[in-house]
Amino acid sequence: MIGEIPDKRYFKIGEVAQLAELAPHVLRYWESEFSAIRPKRAHSGQRLYRRVDVQLILTIKRLLHTEGYTISGARKYLAGDHNTTESVVEAKTDILPQNRLKTIKVELQKLQSLLDCKR
């Protein structure tokens, strides 16, 4: 990832993709998941990202790719809910299948014990 964002007013999707080292379709997907990313549209329909959009995209990339947040965890973090323990635990559970399986197993065992008690 590049250290500094060029001093421009607007960036095309290809430029942002190159800066963030992401595919353009990822940026379009993130637009649907993160309401704060709202590029303007040129008369031709081309997306025009502002500098703050690029900074937000770089932050989202860091949260998702480096810190291991899920999309919903990153959304909560960006909304100001900095309860990082919950978001990171949620992220780590989503990333590691063995943790997810352990969690599911424990929950099923709890359900089974509840059902056994009702008999």
C-alpha positions in Angstrom: 0.0 0.0 0.0 1.3 3.4 -0.9 2.2 5.7 2.0 0.7 9.0 0.7 -2.4 9.8 -1.2 -1.7 12.1 -4.2 -2.9 15.7 -3.8 -5.9 15.5 -6.1 -9.5 16.5 -5.6 -11.1 13.4 -7.2 -9.9 9.9 -8.0 -11.3 7.4 -10.6 -12.1 3.9 -9.4 -9.0 2.5 -11.2 -6.7 5.0 -9.4 -8.3 4.1 -6.0 -8.0 0.4 -6.8 -4.3 0.9 -7.5 -3.7 3.0 -4.4 -5.4 0.5 -2.2 -4.1 -2.5 -4.0 -7.7 -3.8 -4.5 -9.7 -4.9 -7.5 -12.3 -2.4 -8.6 -15.1 -4.9 -8.0 -14.1 -5.0 -4.3 -14.5 -1.2 -4.1 -17.9 -1.4 -5.7 -18.9 -4.2 -3.2 -17.6 -2.1 -0.3 -19.8 0.8 -1.5 -22.8 -1.5 -0.9 -21.6 -2.6 2.6 -20.3 0.8 3.9 -22.7 3.7 3.5 -20.0 6.2 4.2 -18.4 5.4 0.8 -20.4 7.4 -1.6 -18.4 8.5 -4.6 -19.8 11.3 -6.8 -20.7 10.4 -10.4 -19.3 12.3 -13.4 -21.7 13.0 -16.3 -20.3 9.9 -18.0 -21.3 7.8 -14.9 -17.7 7.3 -13.8 -17.2 7.1 -10.1 -15.2 10.0 -8.6 -13.9 9.3 -5.1 -12.9 12.2 -2.8 -9.7 12.1 -0.7 -11.8 11.2 2.4 -13.3 8.3 0.5 -9.8 7.0 -0.3 -8.7 7.4 3.3 -11.8 5.5 4.4 -11.2 2.7 1.9 -7.6 2.4 3.2 -8.9 2.2 6.8 -11.5 -0.4 5.8 -8.8 -2.4 4.1 -6.6 -2.3 7.2 -9.5 -3.4 9.5 -10.5 -6.3 7.2 -7.2 -7.5 5.9 -4.7 -6.6 8.7 -6.7 -6.6 11.9 -9.0 -9.4 11.0 -12.4 -7.7 11.4 -15.5 -9.0 9.7 -17.4 -6.6 7.5 -20.1 -6.1 10.2 -17.3 -5.6 12.8 -15.6 -3.0 10.7 -19.0 -1.3 10.2 -19.5 -1.2 13.9 -16.0 0.1 14.5 -16.4 2.9 11.9 -19.8 3.8 13.4 -18.0 4.6 16.6 -18.5 1.4 18.5 -14.9 0.9 19.5 -15.6 -2.2 21.6 -12.7 -3.8 19.9 -12.8 -7.0 22.0 -16.3 -7.9 20.7 -15.5 -7.0 17.1 -12.1 -8.8 17.0 -13.5 -11.9 18.7 -16.3 -11.9 16.1 -13.7 -11.4 13.4 -11.4 -14.2 14.7 -14.4 -16.6 15.0 -15.4 -15.9 11.4 -11.8 -16.3 10.1 -10.9 -19.6 11.9 -13.2 -22.5 11.0 -12.0 -24.6 14.0 -13.1 -21.8 16.4 -16.4 -21.6 14.7 -16.9 -25.4 14.9 -15.9 -25.4 18.6 -18.5 -22.6 19.2 -21.2 -24.4 17.3 -20.4 -27.7 19.2 -20.7 -25.9 22.6 -23.9 -24.3 21.6 -25.4 -27.6 20.5 -24.3 -29.2 23.7 -26.1 -26.5 25.7 -29.2 -27.0 23.6 -29.1 -30.8 24.1 -28.7 -30.3 27.9 -31.7 -28.0 27.9 -33.8 -30.5 25.9 -32.7 -33.3 28.2 -33.8 -31.3 31.3 -37.3 -30.8 29.8 -37.9 -34.6 29.4 
